[in-house]
Amino acid sequence: MKTRAVALTTAAALALTACGGGAPVKSTDIDPRGEIKPREISWLLSRPADGAVITIMEKIAADYAAAHPGFKLNLITTPDRPSYIQKYETLAAAKKLPELFDTDATPFAQKLAKQGTMVDVDALLKSIGVYDKYRPAALDYQRFDDGSLHMIPFQYELEFFWYNKDLFAKAGIAPPASLDEIPALCKRLRDKGITPIAIDGLDQWPLERYIAYQPFRLAGPEYVQKLKKGEAAFSDPVGQKTVAWMAELGSAGCFQEGFSAQGYSDAQNLFTTGRAAMYNIGTWELGSLATEKLDASVRDAVDYFTLPAGPGSVTAANEYVVSSGIGMAVNASTYDPLVRDFLEFALARYPAEYAATGALSPPSTSRPPSPRARPRCTARRSTPPVTSGRTWRCRGTPSSTRRRTRGSSRSWCCWSRATPRPPSSPRRSTRRSRRTRRSSSSSSQRRGAPRPRLEGPPMIPGRSRLSVLVFLIPPLLLYGVAVLAPILQSLFLSFFSWDGISAMEFVGLDNYARMLTGDSVFWTAFGNALVYLAVCLVLQLGGALLVASLLTALPRGREFVKTLYLLPAVISTVAIAFLFQRIYAPEGLLNRLLGWLGLDGVQRSWLSDTDTVLAAVSAPEGWRFAGLYMLIIYAALLAVPRELEEAARLDGASRWQVFTKIRFPYIRPVWITTTIMATTYALRGFDIPYLLTNGGPGQSSELLTTYMYKTAFTSTDFGYASTISVFIVVQCLVAVWLIVRLLKRKGDA
């Protein structure tokens, strides 16, 4: 019987595609007339730079350029999907999309199609005579909910449950006959010390596959479409069955420990090293499963089974997941005879070239070579069956970092003249005379004596105040453009509802009312931000003050210690996130250290436990900049007059009294500055929490900054995101006012 595939529309798309509807605006000029004038055209794409699609298209573009001198295909590659989404939506909002660009069938893309930004691919493929050659499932995956087609597929992938036969045999189990059998299999594997399923939990789409399986088998893909339209709910019997089954998967320990903080490569590595028994992924991973680089004991044990059906299924056992990946859209505003001619040239040659790599091509006319000529996946089967059929679209929510700039503070001191004591050495004389002058000046000011007037030549000889102002104008202009202008623009956008491409709609204070009264996620993120701030301040300022105080008493090796503590501040944020991801892993350094200390009961998945994840993502930020503040405080402690400390000790003061009565009051201005810096940076913290957990699990580590980013670039609600950004600015200003108010001494200006 001919196998047919149904591409599943996952539950991930429920919220993202709920706002579809309406007939898109189509480009009617599919066959533009005119002369073909070779030039450079660009393709903004989110694919691996060394992948088959890019390699083949580069070869085809080179062949086309040979016949059309002056032509060049410029590939703008951003494999990281969150970063790509941000770039793509920003260019779309600015109406600067290139001739070709990658996109999924998302609501944002559908709005672009309605505005006439994207060429009608349905008509284009028919115009160049290749429409009937494409597999229906490959095209259906790219369609919007209204049936329109505006993306060209370049892949055709089947998804299976890959499993390790040796691990199954060790646990005495066989592939499941139904979805309901999977929890029991997981328990059997767990009893043998085997991780049942490797899953990428950091991205959402792999987990959402499992959420979609039960509805697909029990009610068919139509039920998922009803969920998207609000005509069905998870409170229905089918939805309740799904929720109960997912709970069983969790209680049976089906996924690896700490899966919510582990990414794509972690799951792949877990299965390809023989530590996980199952791996639900597509045929795009055949290259990593069939390669000679893989250990032979694992490679020869890899087999697969399709999505289990079982009793009560309304879909057949030969209906399972197929996808055609991210598609390529054609910009209607730059569509001309050259673009059309190149697409006709490329799409006529691409299927055969892509099939030659051993992969299934979107057009069914091109077949992969014989399995004997390709690396085998198992001894019995190397190529999944060629399928066609309906589509169940499987898309996840993308999961990107901001750069942050650090400020600086500057203080001016007025020195009074004083006669130094006779020194024992010239170098020591200089140091003691400076301390004496500082002590004399500060003592006279504390006694209420008038401050000494500065006498002598001006600060900048021969320069007027106007000339000094001229030098200040460039940095002030830069500050206005880079800081003040974006703040004012965010304030302006906060009074509008805007998705980045449609016309802005004035809503007044509705966004603020929604934020303060109707958004529970916002208040969760606000509470998490306060905890994040507290942890950062304790580690950064408390640790910095402690180390700086100890450093002043260190007789030698100060430079080495300072360099060691300052080193984290110059390390890349991505590197720090990767480092702590390994430290917090279930088999990472932290749990191993606890095991060596006999604290096995304390071991846990630090980034997946809702009780520890917030502290876990706060610690790297605190550790990272503790050295920077240590250096600032250490410099301030060196400026404390030693004569005051010696006099206090002669009077019987303890070390604690010397610190609290002399040292700390003397460095109070520096302490206020560092507190302001640490507080504002922590309130704006984004990169490390986003890279480690993306705000998860749930909203356990969601901060205002990560929530603002997702609202802007995932939900494309720039008006509400601007409202959150205004709140963050106000929050920082209030924090600065409170710090200055609480820490300044009486009588200070």
C-alpha positions as CSV (number, residue, x, y, z in Angstrom):
1,M,0.0,0.0,0.0
2,K,1.3,3.4,-0.9
3,T,2.4,5.3,2.2
4,R,1.0,8.7,2.6
5,A,2.2,11.4,5.0
6,V,0.2,14.1,6.8
7,A,2.1,17.1,8.0
8,L,1.0,17.9,11.5
9,T,0.1,21.4,12.6
10,T,1.4,21.6,16.1
11,A,-0.1,23.2,19.2
12,A,2.7,25.7,19.0
13,A,1.0,27.4,16.2
14,L,-2.3,27.9,18.1
15,A,-1.5,31.3,19.5
16,L,0.8,32.4,16.6
17,T,-1.7,31.7,13.8
18,A,-4.9,32.7,15.6
19,C,-5.2,36.0,13.8
20,G,-5.4,34.8,10.1
21,G,-8.2,35.1,7.7
22,G,-9.1,37.1,4.6
23,A,-7.9,36.8,1.1
24,P,-4.3,37.9,0.6
25,V,-3.4,40.6,-1.8
26,K,-1.7,38.8,-4.7
27,S,0.8,40.1,-7.2
28,T,-0.8,39.9,-10.6
29,D,2.4,40.6,-12.6
30,I,3.8,37.1,-12.4
31,D,5.4,37.3,-15.8
32,P,7.0,40.9,-16.0
33,R,8.0,42.1,-19.4
34,G,11.2,43.8,-20.2
35,E,14.9,43.2,-20.8
36,I,16.8,40.9,-18.4
37,K,19.5,43.2,-16.9
38,P,22.0,41.2,-14.8
39,R,22.8,42.6,-11.4
40,E,23.3,41.4,-7.9
41,I,20.2,40.0,-6.1
42,S,20.1,39.1,-2.4
43,W,18.6,36.3,-0.5
44,L,18.1,36.7,3.2
45,L,18.0,33.2,4.6
46,S,18.0,31.2,7.8
47,R,19.8,28.0,6.8
48,P,23.2,26.3,7.7
49,A,25.9,27.9,5.7
50,D,27.4,24.5,4.8
51,G,24.0,22.9,4.2
52,A,22.8,21.3,1.0
53,V,20.3,24.1,0.1
54,I,22.9,26.9,0.1
55,T,25.6,24.7,-1.5
56,I,23.4,23.8,-4.4
57,M,22.0,27.3,-4.9
58,E,25.5,28.7,-5.0
59,K,26.4,26.2,-7.7
60,I,23.2,27.0,-9.7
61,A,23.8,30.8,-9.3
62,A,27.4,30.3,-10.6
63,D,26.0,28.5,-13.7
64,Y,23.5,31.3,-14.3
65,A,26.2,34.0,-13.9
66,A,28.3,32.2,-16.5
67,A,25.4,32.8,-19.0
68,H,24.6,36.2,-17.7
69,P,27.7,38.2,-16.9
70,G,27.2,40.7,-14.1
71,F,24.8,38.5,-12.2
72,K,25.5,37.6,-8.6
73,L,23.5,35.9,-5.8
74,N,24.3,37.5,-2.5
75,L,23.4,35.1,0.4
76,I,22.8,36.8,3.7
77,T,22.9,33.9,6.1
78,T,21.8,33.9,9.7
79,P,21.4,30.3,10.8
80,D,20.3,31.3,14.4
81,R,16.5,31.4,14.0
82,P,15.8,34.0,16.8
83,S,18.4,36.4,15.4
84,Y,17.1,35.8,11.9
85,I,13.5,36.6,12.9
86,Q,14.5,39.8,14.5
87,K,16.5,40.9,11.4
88,Y,13.7,39.8,9.0
89,E,10.9,41.6,10.9
90,T,13.0,44.7,11.3
91,L,13.7,44.9,7.5
92,A,10.1,44.2,6.8
93,A,9.0,47.1,9.0
94,A,11.5,49.4,7.3
95,K,10.3,48.0,3.8
96,K,13.9,47.0,3.0
97,L,13.5,43.3,2.4
98,P,15.8,41.9,-0.3
99,E,14.6,40.3,-3.5
100,L,14.3,36.8,-1.8
101,F,13.9,36.1,1.9
102,D,13.1,33.0,4.1
103,T,10.0,32.9,6.2
104,D,7.5,30.4,7.8
105,A,3.8,30.6,7.3
106,T,3.4,32.8,10.4
107,P,0.8,35.6,11.0
108,F,3.5,38.2,10.4
109,A,4.2,36.7,7.0
110,Q,0.5,36.5,6.2
111,K,0.2,40.2,6.9
112,L,3.0,40.9,4.5
113,A,1.2,38.8,1.9
114,K,-2.0,40.7,2.4
115,Q,-0.1,44.0,1.8
116,G,1.2,42.7,-1.5
117,T,4.8,42.4,-0.3
118,M,5.1,38.8,-1.4
119,V,4.6,37.3,-4.9
120,D,1.9,34.7,-5.3
121,V,4.0,31.6,-5.5
122,D,1.0,29.5,-6.5
123,A,0.7,31.4,-9.7
124,L,4.5,31.7,-10.1
125,L,5.1,28.0,-10.0
126,K,2.3,27.4,-12.5
127,S,3.6,30.1,-14.7
128,I,7.0,28.5,-15.1
129,G,5.5,25.0,-15.4
130,V,6.8,23.3,-12.2
131,Y,3.7,23.4,-10.0
132,D,2.5,19.9,-10.8
133,K,6.0,18.5,-10.1
134,Y,5.9,19.4,-6.4
135,R,4.6,17.0,-3.8
136,P,1.3,18.3,-2.4
137,A,2.4,17.9,1.2
138,A,5.5,20.0,0.5
139,L,3.4,22.9,-0.9
140,D,0.6,22.5,1.7
141,Y,3.2,22.9,4.5
142,Q,4.0,26.4,3.2
143,R,0.4,27.5,2.8
144,F,-1.4,30.0,5.1
145,D,-4.6,29.0,6.8
146,D,-6.6,30.5,4.0
147,G,-5.0,28.2,1.5
148,S,-2.8,30.9,-0.2
149,L,0.8,30.0,-1.1
150,H,3.6,32.6,-0.9
151,M,6.7,30.5,-0.1
152,I,8.7,28.1,-2.2
153,P,9.8,24.9,-0.4
154,F,13.4,23.7,-0.8
155,Q,13.2,20.6,1.4
156,Y,10.9,17.7,2.0
157,E,11.6,15.9,5.3
158,L,9.8,13.0,7.1
159,E,9.9,12.8,10.9
160,F,10.3,9.5,12.8
161,F,11.0,8.1,16.2
162,W,14.6,7.0,15.8
163,Y,15.6,4.4,18.5
164,N,18.6,2.4,19.6
165,K,17.8,-1.3,19.1
166,D,20.5,-2.4,21.6
167,L,19.1,-0.2,24.4
168,F,15.6,-1.5,23.6
169,A,16.9,-5.1,23.9
170,K,18.6,-4.3,27.1
171,A,15.3,-3.1,28.6
172,G,13.4,-6.0,27.0
173,I,11.0,-3.8,25.1
174,A,9.9,-3.3,21.5
175,P,8.6,-0.2,19.6
176,P,5.3,0.9,20.9
177,A,2.1,0.0,19.1
178,S,0.3,3.1,20.4
179,L,1.0,6.4,22.1
180,D,-0.4,5.1,25.4
181,E,2.4,2.6,25.6
182,I,5.2,5.1,25.6
183,P,5.1,6.0,29.3
184,A,5.4,2.4,30.3
185,L,8.4,2.0,27.9
186,C,10.0,5.0,29.6
187,K,9.7,3.4,33.0
188,R,11.3,0.2,31.8
189,L,14.2,2.1,30.3
190,R,14.6,4.2,33.4
191,D,14.8,1.1,35.5
192,K,17.8,0.1,33.4
193,G,19.4,3.4,33.9
194,I,18.8,4.6,30.4
195,T,17.4,8.0,29.3
196,P,14.2,7.2,27.4
197,I,13.9,10.2,25.0
198,A,16.3,12.9,24.0
199,I,14.5,16.2,23.3
200,D,15.5,19.7,22.6
201,G,13.6,21.5,25.4
202,L,15.2,24.9,25.0
203,D,13.3,25.5,21.7
204,Q,9.6,24.9,22.0
205,W,8.7,23.1,18.8
206,P,10.0,19.6,19.7
207,L,7.9,19.4,22.9
208,E,4.9,20.8,21.0
209,R,5.2,17.9,18.7
210,Y,4.2,15.6,21.6
211,I,1.3,17.9,22.5
212,A,0.0,17.6,19.0
213,Y,0.3,13.8,18.7
214,Q,-2.7,12.7,20.7
215,P,-5.2,15.2,19.1
216,F,-4.0,14.1,15.7
217,R,-4.5,10.4,16.4
218,L,-7.8,10.8,18.3
219,A,-9.5,13.6,16.3
220,G,-7.4,14.2,13.2
221,P,-5.8,17.4,11.9
222,E,-9.2,19.1,11.7
223,Y,-9.3,19.3,15.5
224,V,-6.1,21.2,15.6
225,Q,-7.5,23.7,13.0
226,K,-10.5,24.1,15.3
227,L,-8.2,24.8,18.2
228,K,-6.5,27.5,16.2
229,K,-9.8,29.1,15.4
230,G,-11.1,28.9,19.0
231,E,-13.8,26.4,18.0
232,A,-12.2,23.8,20.3
233,A,-10.3,23.8,23.6
234,F,-8.1,21.6,25.7
235,S,-11.0,21.3,28.1
236,D,-12.6,19.0,25.5
237,P,-12.3,15.3,26.0
238,V,-9.5,15.0,23.4
239,G,-7.7,17.9,25.0
240,Q,-8.0,16.4,28.5
241,K,-6.6,13.1,27.1
242,T,-3.7,15.1,25.7
243,V,-3.0,16.8,29.1
244,A,-3.2,13.5,31.0
245,W,-0.9,11.8,28.5
246,M,1.7,14.6,28.8
247,A,1.5,14.3,32.6
248,E,2.2,10.6,32.3
249,L,5.3,11.3,30.1
250,G,6.5,13.6,32.8
251,S,5.9,11.3,35.8
252,A,7.5,8.4,33.9
253,G,10.7,10.5,33.3
254,C,10.5,10.1,29.6
255,F,12.8,13.1,28.8
256,Q,16.3,13.6,30.0
257,E,16.9,15.5,33.3
258,G,17.0,19.2,32.8
259,F,15.6,19.0,29.3
260,S,14.0,22.4,29.4
261,A,17.4,24.0,29.5
262,Q,19.1,21.8,26.9
263,G,19.2,22.7,23.2
264,Y,19.2,21.0,19.9
265,S,22.8,19.9,19.9
266,D,22.5,18.5,23.5
267,A,19.6,16.2,22.4
268,Q,21.4,15.1,19.3
269,N,24.6,14.4,21.2
270,L,22.6,12.4,23.9
271,F,21.2,10.0,21.3
272,T,24.3,9.7,19.0
273,T,26.5,8.8,22.0
274,G,24.2,5.9,22.9
275,R,22.9,7.5,26.2
276,A,19.3,8.0,25.1
277,A,17.0,5.3,23.6
278,M,14.7,7.4,21.4
279,Y,15.0,10.6,19.4
280,N,12.0,12.2,17.6
281,I,13.5,14.1,14.7
282,G,13.3,14.4,10.9
283,T,15.3,13.0,8.0
284,W,17.4,16.1,8.0
285,E,19.4,14.4,10.7
286,L,20.3,11.3,8.5
287,G,23.7,12.9,8.0
288,S,24.5,12.7,11.7
289,L,22.9,9.3,12.1
290,A,24.5,7.5,9.1
291,T,27.9,9.2,9.1
292,E,31.1,7.1,9.4
293,K,32.2,9.5,12.1
294,L,29.6,8.1,14.4
295,D,30.6,5.2,16.7
296,A,29.8,1.9,14.9
297,S,28.1,0.4,17.9
298,V,25.6,3.3,17.9
299,R,25.3,3.7,14.1
300,D,24.5,0.0,13.5
301,A,21.9,0.0,16.2
302,V,19.8,2.9,14.9
303,D,16.4,2.1,13.6
304,Y,13.1,4.0,13.4
305,F,9.3,3.6,13.9
306,T,6.6,6.0,12.7
307,L,4.1,7.8,14.9
308,P,2.1,5.0,16.8
309,A,-1.6,4.8,16.1
310,G,-3.3,2.2,18.3
311,P,-7.0,1.7,19.2
312,G,-9.3,4.7,18.8
313,S,-7.1,6.4,16.2
314,V,-9.1,8.2,13.5
315,T,-5.9,8.6,11.4
316,A,-4.1,5.6,9.8
317,A,-0.8,4.2,10.9
318,N,0.8,5.4,7.6
319,E,-0.2,9.0,8.4
320,Y,2.6,10.8,10.2
321,V,4.7,13.9,10.2
322,V,6.2,15.5,7.2
323,S,7.5,19.1,6.7
324,S,9.2,21.1,4.0
325,G,11.1,23.4,6.3
326,I,11.3,27.2,6.1
327,G,10.2,28.5,2.7
328,M,11.6,31.2,0.4
329,A,9.4,34.2,-0.4
330,V,9.8,36.6,-3.3
331,N,9.7,40.3,-2.7
332,A,7.0,41.8,-5.1
333,S,8.4,45.3,-5.0
334,T,11.7,44.1,-6.5
335,Y,10.3,41.3,-8.7
336,D,11.5,41.9,-12.3
337,P,12.4,39.9,-15.4
338,L,15.8,39.0,-14.0
339,V,14.4,37.6,-10.7
340,R,11.8,35.6,-12.6
341,D,14.3,34.2,-15.1
342,F,16.7,33.2,-12.4
343,L,14.0,31.4,-10.4
344,E,12.9,29.6,-13.5
345,F,16.5,28.6,-14.2
346,A,17.1,27.5,-10.5
347,L,13.8,25.7,-9.9
348,A,14.3,23.6,-13.0
349,R,17.7,22.4,-11.8
350,Y,17.4,22.3,-8.1
351,P,15.3,19.1,-7.6
352,A,17.8,16.9,-9.3
353,E,20.8,18.5,-7.5
354,Y,19.1,18.2,-4.1
355,A,18.0,14.6,-4.7
356,A,21.6,13.7,-5.6
357,T,22.6,14.4,-2.1
358,G,20.4,11.5,-0.9
359,A,17.6,13.7,0.4
360,L,14.0,13.8,-0.6
361,S,13.3,16.7,-3.0
362,P,10.1,18.8,-2.8
363,P,9.3,18.0,-6.4
364,S,8.5,14.3,-6.7
365,T,10.1,14.0,-10.1
366,S,13.6,13.8,-8.6
367,R,14.4,10.7,-6.6
368,P,17.4,10.0,-4.3
369,P,20.0,7.6,-5.7
370,S,19.9,4.0,-4.7
371,P,20.4,3.3,-1.0
372,R,23.4,1.1,-2.0
373,A,25.3,4.2,-3.1
374,R,24.6,6.1,0.2
375,P,25.7,5.6,3.7
376,R,23.4,3.3,5.5
377,C,21.4,4.1,8.6
378,T,20.6,0.5,9.6
379,A,21.4,-2.9,8.1
380,R,17.8,-3.2,6.8
381,R,16.6,0.3,6.0
382,S,18.4,3.5,5.0
383,T,15.7,5.6,3.3
384,P,12.3,6.4,4.7
385,P,9.4,5.7,2.3
386,V,8.4,8.4,-0.2
387,T,5.1,9.8,1.0
388,S,2.5,12.3,0.1
389,G,-0.7,13.4,1.6
390,R,-2.3,16.1,3.8
391,T,-0.4,18.5,5.9
392,W,-0.1,19.0,9.6
393,R,2.1,22.0,10.0
394,C,4.8,21.8,12.7
395,R,6.2,25.1,13.8
396,G,7.6,26.3,17.0
397,T,8.0,29.6,18.7
398,P,11.4,31.0,18.0
399,S,13.4,31.6,20.6
400,S,18.0,36.5,20.4
401,T,20.8,39.1,22.8
402,R,21.1,42.8,23.3
403,R,24.4,44.6,23.7
404,R,24.7,46.7,26.8
405,T,27.1,49.6,27.4
406,R,28.6,50.3,30.7
407,G,29.0,53.8,32.0
408,S,31.7,55.5,34.1
409,S,31.9,57.9,36.9
410,R,34.4,60.8,37.4
411,S,35.0,62.7,40.6
412,W,37.0,65.9,41.0
413,C,39.1,66.7,44.1
414,C,40.3,70.0,45.4
415,W,43.7,69.7,47.1
416,S,44.8,72.1,49.9
417,R,48.4,73.0,50.4
418,A,50.2,71.4,53.3
419,T,53.8,70.8,54.4
420,P,54.8,67.1,54.3
421,R,56.7,65.4,57.1
422,P,60.4,64.6,56.5
423,P,60.3,61.2,54.6
424,S,62.5,58.2,55.1
425,S,62.6,57.7,51.4
426,P,61.7,59.9,48.4
427,R,58.9,57.5,47.2
428,R,57.4,57.1,50.7
429,S,57.6,60.9,51.1
430,T,55.4,61.5,48.1
431,R,52.7,59.0,49.3
432,R,52.6,60.3,52.9
433,S,52.5,64.0,51.7
434,R,49.5,63.2,49.5
435,R,47.7,61.4,52.3
436,T,48.4,64.4,54.6
437,R,47.0,66.8,52.1
438,R,43.8,64.7,51.7
439,S,43.4,64.3,55.4
440,S,43.9,68.0,56.1
441,S,41.4,69.0,53.3
442,S,38.7,66.6,54.3
443,S,39.1,67.4,58.1
444,S,38.7,71.1,57.5
445,Q,35.6,70.6,55.4
446,R,34.1,68.4,58.1
447,R,34.7,71.1,60.7
448,G,32.7,73.6,58.6
449,A,35.7,75.5,57.4
450,P,35.3,77.2,54.0
451,R,36.6,75.3,51.1
452,P,39.9,76.5,49.6
453,R,39.7,78.4,46.4
454,L,41.5,77.1,43.4
455,E,44.2,79.4,42.4
456,G,46.6,79.3,39.5
457,P,46.2,79.0,35.7
458,P,42.9,77.8,34.2
459,M,42.2,74.1,33.7
460,I,42.7,74.5,29.9
461,P,45.2,77.4,29.3
462,G,44.2,79.8,26.6
463,R,40.7,78.3,26.2
464,S,37.4,80.0,27.0
465,R,34.3,78.3,28.3
466,L,32.8,78.5,24.9
467,S,35.7,76.5,23.4
468,V,35.2,73.8,26.1
469,L,31.5,73.7,25.2
470,V,32.4,73.0,21.6
471,F,34.3,69.9,22.7
472,L,31.3,68.8,24.8
473,I,28.8,69.1,21.9
474,P,29.8,65.9,20.0
475,P,29.4,63.5,22.9
476,L,26.2,65.2,23.9
477,L,24.8,64.8,20.4
478,L,25.9,61.2,20.4
479,Y,24.1,60.6,23.7
480,G,21.0,62.3,22.4
481,V,20.9,60.2,19.3
482,A,21.9,56.9,20.9
483,V,20.0,57.1,24.2
484,L,17.5,59.9,24.4
485,A,16.0,59.5,20.9
486,P,15.2,55.7,21.4
487,I,13.6,56.4,24.8
488,L,11.4,59.2,23.3
489,Q,10.5,56.9,20.4
490,S,9.5,54.1,22.7
491,L,7.4,56.6,24.7
492,F,5.7,57.6,21.5
493,L,5.1,54.0,20.3
494,S,3.7,53.1,23.7
495,F,0.5,55.0,22.9
496,F,-0.1,52.9,19.7
497,S,-0.9,49.4,18.7
498,W,1.5,48.4,15.9
499,D,2.8,45.1,14.5
500,G,5.7,46.6,12.6
501,I,4.1,46.5,9.2
502,S,0.5,47.7,9.4
503,A,-0.7,51.2,10.0
504,M,-0.3,52.3,13.6
505,E,-3.4,52.6,15.7
506,F,-3.6,55.1,18.5
507,V,-4.8,53.5,21.7
508,G,-3.9,56.1,24.3
509,L,-3.2,54.6,27.7
510,D,-4.7,51.2,26.9
511,N,-1.2,49.6,26.7
512,Y,-0.4,50.9,30.2
513,A,-3.8,49.8,31.6
514,R,-3.2,46.3,30.1
515,M,0.3,46.2,31.6
516,L,-0.7,47.3,35.1
517,T,-4.0,45.5,35.5
518,G,-4.5,42.8,32.9
519,D,-1.1,41.1,32.3
520,S,-0.1,38.5,34.9
521,V,3.0,37.6,33.0
522,F,4.3,41.2,33.4
523,W,3.9,41.1,37.2
524,T,5.6,37.6,37.3
525,A,8.5,39.1,35.3
526,F,8.6,42.1,37.6
527,G,8.9,39.9,40.7
528,N,11.6,37.8,39.0
529,A,13.5,41.0,38.1
530,L,13.6,42.1,41.8
531,V,14.9,38.7,42.8
532,Y,17.4,38.8,40.0
533,L,18.5,42.3,41.2
534,A,18.9,41.1,44.8
535,V,21.1,38.2,43.9
536,C,23.2,40.3,41.5
537,L,23.8,43.1,44.2
538,V,24.8,40.6,46.8
539,L,27.3,38.8,44.6
540,Q,28.6,41.9,42.8
541,L,28.8,44.5,45.6
542,G,29.1,42.3,48.6
543,G,31.7,40.1,46.9
544,A,33.5,43.1,45.5
545,L,33.7,44.8,48.8
546,L,35.0,41.7,50.5
547,V,37.6,40.9,48.0
548,A,38.8,44.5,47.8
549,S,39.2,44.7,51.5
550,L,41.2,41.5,51.6
551,L,43.3,42.7,48.7
552,T,44.4,45.8,50.6
553,A,45.9,43.5,53.2
554,L,47.6,41.2,50.7
555,P,51.4,41.8,50.8
556,R,52.1,40.5,47.3
557,G,50.4,39.1,44.2
558,R,47.8,41.9,44.1
559,E,48.1,42.4,40.3
560,F,47.6,38.7,39.7
561,V,44.5,38.6,41.9
562,K,43.0,41.7,40.3
563,T,43.5,40.3,36.8
564,L,42.0,37.0,37.8
565,Y,38.9,38.6,39.2
566,L,38.5,41.1,36.3
567,L,38.8,38.4,33.7
568,P,35.1,37.4,33.6
569,A,34.1,41.0,32.7
570,V,36.0,40.7,29.4
571,I,34.7,37.2,28.4
572,S,32.0,37.0,25.7
573,T,28.5,36.7,27.1
574,V,27.7,33.7,24.9
575,A,30.8,32.0,26.2
576,I,29.7,32.6,29.8
577,A,26.2,31.3,29.1
578,F,27.7,28.2,27.5
579,L,30.0,27.7,30.4
580,F,27.3,27.9,33.1
581,Q,25.0,25.7,31.0
582,R,27.6,23.0,31.3
583,I,28.1,23.7,35.0
584,Y,24.4,23.5,35.7
585,A,23.8,20.4,33.6
586,P,22.5,17.2,35.4
587,E,26.0,15.7,34.9
588,G,27.8,19.0,35.1
589,L,30.5,20.3,37.4
590,L,28.1,21.5,40.2
591,N,26.3,18.2,40.7
592,R,29.6,16.3,40.5
593,L,31.1,18.6,43.1
594,L,28.1,18.0,45.4
595,G,28.4,14.3,44.8
596,W,32.1,14.3,45.9
597,L,31.0,16.2,49.0
598,G,28.4,13.6,49.8
599,L,25.5,15.9,49.2
600,D,23.7,13.8,46.6
601,G,20.3,14.9,48.0
602,V,21.1,18.5,46.9
603,Q,21.8,17.5,43.3
604,R,19.2,18.6,40.8
605,S,18.6,20.0,37.3
606,W,19.3,23.6,38.3
607,L,18.0,25.2,35.1
608,S,14.9,23.1,34.9
609,D,13.8,23.3,38.6
610,T,11.4,26.2,39.1
611,D,12.7,26.6,42.6
612,T,16.3,27.2,41.6
613,V,16.3,28.4,38.0
614,L,16.0,32.1,38.9
615,A,19.0,32.0,41.3
616,A,20.9,29.9,38.8
617,V,20.5,32.5,36.0
618,S,21.3,35.4,38.4
619,A,24.6,33.9,39.6
620,P,26.5,34.2,36.3
621,E,25.7,37.9,36.0
622,G,26.8,38.5,39.6
623,W,30.0,36.6,39.1
624,R,30.7,38.3,35.8
625,F,31.0,41.9,37.0
626,A,32.1,41.3,40.6
627,G,35.7,41.8,39.5
628,L,34.9,45.2,37.8
629,Y,33.3,46.6,41.0
630,M,36.1,45.1,43.1
631,L,38.6,47.1,41.1
632,I,36.7,50.3,41.6
633,I,36.2,49.8,45.3
634,Y,39.8,48.7,45.7
635,A,41.0,52.0,44.2
636,A,38.7,53.9,46.6
637,L,40.1,52.0,49.6
638,L,43.6,52.8,48.7
639,A,42.7,56.5,48.9
640,V,41.6,56.3,52.5
641,P,44.2,58.1,54.7
642,R,46.3,55.6,56.6
643,E,46.9,58.1,59.3
644,L,43.2,58.1,60.3
645,E,43.2,54.3,60.5
646,E,46.4,54.3,62.6
647,A,45.0,56.9,64.9
648,A,41.8,54.9,65.4
649,R,43.7,51.7,66.2
650,L,45.8,53.6,68.8
651,D,42.5,54.7,70.4
652,G,41.5,51.0,70.6
653,A,39.2,50.7,67.6
654,S,38.6,47.2,66.3
655,R,38.9,46.3,62.6
656,W,35.1,46.4,62.3
657,Q,35.0,49.8,63.8
658,V,37.8,51.0,61.6
659,F,35.9,49.8,58.6
660,T,32.4,51.1,59.5
661,K,33.6,54.5,61.0
662,I,36.5,55.4,58.7
663,R,36.8,53.3,55.6
664,F,33.2,53.0,54.5
665,P,32.3,56.6,55.1
666,Y,35.3,57.7,53.2
667,I,34.4,55.6,50.1
668,R,30.7,56.4,50.4
669,P,30.6,58.4,47.1
670,V,32.2,55.6,45.2
671,W,29.9,53.1,46.9
672,I,26.9,55.1,45.7
673,T,28.2,55.2,42.2
674,T,28.9,51.4,42.0
675,T,25.5,50.7,43.6
676,I,23.8,52.8,40.9
677,M,25.8,51.0,38.2
678,A,25.1,47.5,39.5
679,T,21.4,48.2,40.1
680,T,20.7,49.7,36.7
681,Y,22.6,47.0,34.8
682,A,20.8,44.3,36.7
683,L,17.4,45.8,36.0
684,R,18.3,45.8,32.4
685,G,19.8,42.3,32.4
686,F,18.9,40.3,29.4
687,D,21.6,38.3,27.6
688,I,22.6,35.6,30.1
689,P,19.0,34.7,31.3
690,Y,17.8,34.7,27.7
691,L,20.6,32.4,26.5
692,L,20.4,30.0,29.5
693,T,16.6,29.5,29.7
694,N,14.8,31.9,27.4
695,G,12.6,32.8,30.5
696,G,11.6,29.2,31.2
697,P,10.6,26.8,32.4
698,G,7.2,28.5,32.1
699,Q,7.9,32.0,33.4
700,S,10.1,30.9,36.2
701,S,13.0,33.0,35.0
702,E,11.2,35.5,32.8
703,L,12.5,39.0,33.3
704,L,11.0,42.3,32.1
705,T,13.7,42.5,29.4
706,T,13.2,39.0,28.1
707,Y,9.4,39.5,28.2
708,M,9.8,42.8,26.3
709,Y,12.0,41.1,23.7
710,K,9.5,38.3,23.1
711,T,6.6,40.7,22.9
712,A,8.3,42.7,20.2
713,F,10.0,40.1,18.1
714,T,7.9,37.0,18.7
715,S,4.4,38.4,19.2
716,T,5.3,41.5,16.9
717,D,3.4,43.8,19.4
718,F,5.8,46.7,19.2
719,G,3.4,49.1,20.9
720,Y,3.0,47.0,24.1
721,A,6.7,46.1,24.0
722,S,7.5,49.9,24.0
723,T,5.2,50.3,27.0
724,I,7.3,47.7,28.9
725,S,10.5,49.4,27.9
726,V,9.2,52.7,29.2
727,F,8.4,51.0,32.5
728,I,12.0,49.7,32.6
729,V,13.4,53.2,32.1
730,V,11.1,54.6,34.8
731,Q,12.1,51.7,37.1
732,C,15.8,52.5,36.7
733,L,15.3,56.2,37.4
734,V,13.3,55.4,40.6
735,A,16.0,53.0,41.7
736,V,18.7,55.7,41.2
737,W,16.7,58.2,43.2
738,L,16.2,55.8,46.0
739,I,19.8,54.8,46.1
740,V,21.0,58.5,46.3
741,R,18.3,59.3,48.8
742,L,19.1,56.4,51.2
743,L,22.9,56.4,50.9
744,K,23.8,60.0,50.9
745,R,24.8,61.6,54.2
746,K,23.1,64.4,55.9
747,G,24.4,67.7,54.7
748,D,25.6,66.3,51.4
749,A,24.5,68.3,48.4
